């Protein structure tokens, strides 16, 4: 070798001059740009949580910052980690690879850790205005929490003797232990939020006496709908929601041996599983099929696992009594007809004679309405709920609304999201009154075109670095699955035994912290650079380099626009743009 | 440490002891176990090497070339069609003077689709510029694998170590595995004369005009020539460390023989036994094993058979339209030997596609070589049904 080199011919065909002289960048007509976009989970979250953001922090072992990022948008992760219907997991890109990331379980672990650490100090009262919130359910508490953190003095008025709204009144303890709820509410109060229980606005306290600069109405939907059957007021036939409120308040009513629950939503599932815990045999009667049930699928599965039986395509005709006592329900077999306005197939009576089911108690759970008689007249209703604008405005004045009282989907997550929207709406209104020019378009606050708003974006103080961000949801085709390895999802840990059934103990044990961190590791970080360095490895021109502050630089003198980095990026965080644009 | 291991794993152990730094391979029977074992060594952390999964043998060799250009010790393994798919990059590896080591399990080319042994896959790559070393036993496989890295890095040429499908790849034998410190003393970390370096970028493999191309090929030829002596020196050093060597060409009971068999690969072991039987019966038959095929050990071959009246070359390969490839190369090597010292060369084509070459086949070869008045114009195919 050395003799060859000595004679002036290199040992191999290697250029004598540096290739830096050949500026291959002059060839390109498209160039790569690092562009953090929006992950599908963030866009799907009705609360508006930067899920991808906290997953990435967890992957880097920055647990505290992950919790802080989560708490920016969601005041009660220990609650939502347990009871949310987690549409984020339905949207999760990983679902098309093996199984969705167990976002709810990660959130629950973060929330539980949060409950055991001292609360963050309350934000200083920097604003002079005060806000009144009517109702202490998830919507009201969320609105109060966010306004408190924005520097407002907020008072929440609650008709019941304890705060929590439907979280306390409607959701059974085996799904949401009261000590979790209590601690979560205490921490919201620690943010400087005052809660006045046993105060019904319009009854105990006149609207004019609220003395607030803005009002948020989140009074919920508490009036059970009538089942519309014969003899509905017979003894032994009662409202499922009233039954749940009674049990959740500590009572243990006697139901007899055989309980029939009428309905297919979450209230019906809660009634069925609660009745089971009171020792009854439970049958759920639902007029459509299993696929049409509006309840969260996991709630249906758990009810089934615990021993609840189902009678699908069956509607109650009327309650039948013997000697003044309930004997059971006469039922009509149904078949599914064409879809109705909700998109589900409408049940119509089948050409069959009625049949009879024995029941000592019938619990009706076919939906709730908002009772809005206490309201002032200057709000408009839509479909039984208060009509609201995109930031919760219920009228041209300083009245805002959200949660189940407003016309929106009735879930805990949607309630939390509506509270946040209204908090931003109220802040915007009050600041405009002060003469601030606040003209950020609401679209820029949303995660993608249809997601909920981000209070972090509203405050414009995102702790996460974003590379030339764009508010568009990444397309599934932009996720390069070739770079991911399969990893099984950690299933939630369930305990179903006689003892836990008798004692209303929490059935879902969730995940251990290590398992939750594992789940976070399964996150693809869709649409957001996590510095995996594949771009750097694949760049055939070695034109990509690490930046000292994180992220990468592209040496445009040598990037020839081949697009390999964008194609290989596992998460769609690099886009190719036309030169000169 | 002595272990009973199959030939495939003897390769893996050799590569591990050589502290290979980059492995890139694509699976193919009967080679797969080599890289399977290496991938497990990498996964367990026993071997701190980068294992690059690829989508084809072409890419496997490309990755090895890149790794070698960057100055690391690179290894791959393949067989048959996989080797054929690498063809273009075999030239690139050799022309670029990248000291890659590759194990090839000799497997017949399809069609007819066949996973058993013959030498046509490696012999088809004769002119790509790779050193080729054929092995007889699992011990030789392990030793040669380690030696191959040293040889490759001494002359900056890639080395192919070659072993028979199943007879070696999947057959277990006791193998002495040298201690790591012994191998470390023998084979230090690679020092590349020219290195691909992103901080001082140069173009590799660019256009070379006629005024320099021929010189580059001449340097390659000189390196091949040096490989002959370098291999001898490496074997001496290895022998001093572990007490074993093999020789580019081995003479076995040749003295006084009136007929010498010439073999390569595992047929050698069978022929050894047959030669021993002949000698026991007082028949003067000897054996020459050819281990090194490129560079061709012309002088060694001449010396090994000088004065022997007849040699019979057993070829487990065929150059269609010509003859057995070892026989042709040996005829060529002997052509300049004065007529009095030049043996008559009888060529026999045997054992294609993994057909067994039994002692009876070897005895048939001996009988036919003895009975003929002079060599046939074409090599004889043994055991072929009409």
Interface residues (C-beta under 8 A of the other chain):
Chain A: X1 X2 X4 X5 X7 X9 X10 X11 X12 X13 X14 X15 X16 X17 X18 X19 X20 X22 X542
Chain B: X95 X96 X97 X98 X155 X156 X193 X194 X198 X200 X201 X202 X203 X204 X205 X206 X208 X212 X215 X216 X219 X222 X223
